[in-house]
Amino acid sequence: MQTELAREDQSRSPEQRLRPQRSRTDCPILLSPRLVLRAPHEDDIDALAHLANNANIANMVSRMPHPYTTADAADFVRRAKAGTIGKCVYAITKADNGAFLGCCGVEPHADERTVELGYWLGEPYWNQGYATEAAQTLTDMAFRTRDIDQIDARCRVMNIASRRVIQKCGFQFQGSGMVGSLALGGMVPVEWYRLDRKTWVSLRSWGGVR
Ligand SMILES: CC(C)(COP(=O)(O)OP(=O)(O)OC[C@H]1O[C@@H](n2cnc3c(N)ncnc32)[C@H](O)[C@@H]1OP(=O)(O)O)[C@@H](O)C(=O)NCCC(=O)NCCS
C-alpha cells in the first residue's frame, strides 16, 4: 500500500505535489528561523500603537491612518480577531523574546486564485532581513495551504526597501498603476509584482533567492 502511494506521488509533478487538495481558510501559526508569525492580540496594542505611529510607514501602505492612536491599534486587533474568510493577519514577533516587530498578511482577491501580500515593520527593525523572512514564510504558507495560482504584491514606486523585499521573494514585475493611500488622502503610483505557483516551486528547488 505504502509503495503504491509512493509510486502515485512520484507520478505527480512537483507543482501537483505541493498544491493542496483542498484550500484551507485558517491561519496557522508560522515559524521561521528568527520569527514567529501569529494572530495579533490585546497584549500587542501598546507596541503596535507605538511602532505604527510613524509617517514613514503609513505613507507606504494603503490603509494605515496617521497619526496612529492606541484606539486605532485596539480597533485593528479587534478586526483581525473577527477575521474575514481566507484572510490572514499576522503579528510579526521575534522567536527569542516575543517582541512585537510589525504586521504582515495575505488577503484573497475576488477571483479566489490570487492572494495579495502585505507587510510593515517598526522602523527600529528595518534592514535586518525580517520583512524578507516574514514574506517568504507567508508565501510558503499561502501556496502550501491555499489552492491559489499566484500571489500579488504592490509597492509605491519610491519604496526601494519594499521593492527589494518583493524581488528577494522571487516576484516578477507586472505593471504599474495607482492605489489609494489613507494616510496621504489620495492616489499614489505603485508597481505591481506577482509570484506564480510554478516559479515558487522552481525557487524552492533552488533553495530560494535569499
Ligand atoms: C519595506 C519594509 C517592510 C522592509 O523591511 P526590512 O525588514 O527592512 O526588509 P529587509 O531587511 O528584509 O530587506 C530590505 C532590503 O532593502 C534594502 N534597502 C533598504 N533601504 C534601501 C535604500 N534606501 N536603498 C537601497 N536599498 C535599500 C536593504 O538593503 C535590503 O536589501 P538587501 O538584503 O539586498 O541588502 C520596511 O522598510 C517597512 O516597514 N517600511 C514601511 C512600510 C512599507 O513600506 N511596507 C511595505 C508596503 S508595500
The ligand as a Tripos MOL2 file, in Angstrom:
@<TRIPOS>MOLECULE
LIG
   48    50     1     0     0
SMALL
NO_CHARGES

@<TRIPOS>ATOM
      1 C1          9.5690   47.7400    3.4760 C.3       1 LIG1
      2 C2          9.9690   47.1590    4.8240 C.3       1 LIG1
      3 C3          8.8670   46.1960    5.2930 C.3       1 LIG1
      4 C4         11.2860   46.4080    4.6640 C.3       1 LIG1
      5 O1         11.5620   45.7480    5.8680 O.3       1 LIG1
      6 P1         13.0330   45.2190    6.2100 P.3       1 LIG1
      7 O2         12.9210   44.2100    7.2910 O.co2     1 LIG1
      8 O3         13.9240   46.3800    6.4100 O.co2     1 LIG1
      9 O4         13.4060   44.4880    4.8360 O.3       1 LIG1
     10 P2         14.6640   43.5130    4.6090 P.3       1 LIG1
     11 O5         15.7260   43.8450    5.5970 O.co2     1 LIG1
     12 O6         14.1640   42.1320    4.5480 O.co2     1 LIG1
     13 O7         15.1080   43.9490    3.1510 O.3       1 LIG1
     14 C5         15.2880   45.3240    2.8270 C.3       1 LIG1
     15 C6         16.1470   45.4400    1.6060 C.3       1 LIG1
     16 O8         16.0310   46.7600    1.0800 O.3       1 LIG1
     17 C7         17.3300   47.3260    1.0020 C.3       1 LIG1
     18 N1         17.1880   48.7560    1.2140 N.ar      1 LIG1
     19 C8         16.5650   49.3800    2.2230 C.ar      1 LIG1
     20 N2         16.6500   50.7050    2.0570 N.ar      1 LIG1
     21 C9         17.3420   50.9080    0.9130 C.ar      1 LIG1
     22 C10        17.7470   52.0530    0.1930 C.ar      1 LIG1
     23 N3         17.4530   53.2800    0.6110 N.pl3     1 LIG1
     24 N4         18.4270   51.8850   -0.9700 N.ar      1 LIG1
     25 C11        18.7230   50.6470   -1.4070 C.ar      1 LIG1
     26 N5         18.3530   49.5120   -0.7790 N.ar      1 LIG1
     27 C12        17.6820   49.6650    0.3680 C.ar      1 LIG1
     28 C13        18.1130   46.6310    2.0960 C.3       1 LIG1
     29 O9         19.4930   46.7630    1.8730 O.3       1 LIG1
     30 C14        17.6050   45.2130    1.9060 C.3       1 LIG1
     31 O10        18.1440   44.5960    0.7530 O.3       1 LIG1
     32 P3         19.4180   43.5770    0.8160 P.3       1 LIG1
     33 O11        19.0250   42.4680    1.7340 O.co2     1 LIG1
     34 O12        19.5770   43.1650   -0.5890 O.co2     1 LIG1
     35 O13        20.5600   44.3700    1.3610 O.co2     1 LIG1
     36 C15        10.1480   48.2780    5.8890 C.3       1 LIG1
     37 O14        11.0780   49.1970    5.4110 O.3       1 LIG1
     38 C16         8.8560   48.9810    6.2050 C.2       1 LIG1
     39 O15         8.0770   48.5140    7.0150 O.2       1 LIG1
     40 N6          8.6230   50.1280    5.5280 N.am      1 LIG1
     41 C17         7.3870   50.9100    5.7430 C.3       1 LIG1
     42 C18         6.1380   50.1430    5.3580 C.3       1 LIG1
     43 C19         6.2430   49.5360    3.9910 C.2       1 LIG1
     44 O16         6.8610   50.0650    3.0910 O.2       1 LIG1
     45 N7          5.5730   48.3820    3.8240 N.am      1 LIG1
     46 C20         5.5160   47.7330    2.5280 C.3       1 LIG1
     47 C21         4.4250   48.3110    1.7540 C.3       1 LIG1
     48 S1          4.4800   47.7400    0.0670 S.3       1 LIG1
@<TRIPOS>BOND
     1     1     2 1
     2     2     3 1
     3     2     4 1
     4     2    36 1
     5     4     5 1
     6     5     6 1
     7     6     7 2
     8     6     8 1
     9     6     9 1
    10     9    10 1
    11    10    11 2
    12    10    12 1
    13    10    13 1
    14    13    14 1
    15    14    15 1
    16    15    16 1
    17    15    30 1
    18    16    17 1
    19    17    18 1
    20    17    28 1
    21    18    19 ar
    22    18    27 ar
    23    19    20 ar
    24    20    21 ar
    25    21    22 ar
    26    21    27 ar
    27    22    23 1
    28    22    24 ar
    29    24    25 ar
    30    25    26 ar
    31    26    27 ar
    32    28    29 1
    33    28    30 1
    34    30    31 1
    35    31    32 1
    36    32    33 2
    37    32    34 1
    38    32    35 1
    39    36    37 1
    40    36    38 1
    41    38    39 2
    42    38    40 1
    43    40    41 1
    44    41    42 1
    45    42    43 1
    46    43    44 2
    47    43    45 1
    48    45    46 1
    49    46    47 1
    50    47    48 1
@<TRIPOS>SUBSTRUCTURE
     1 LIG1         1 GROUP 0 **** ****
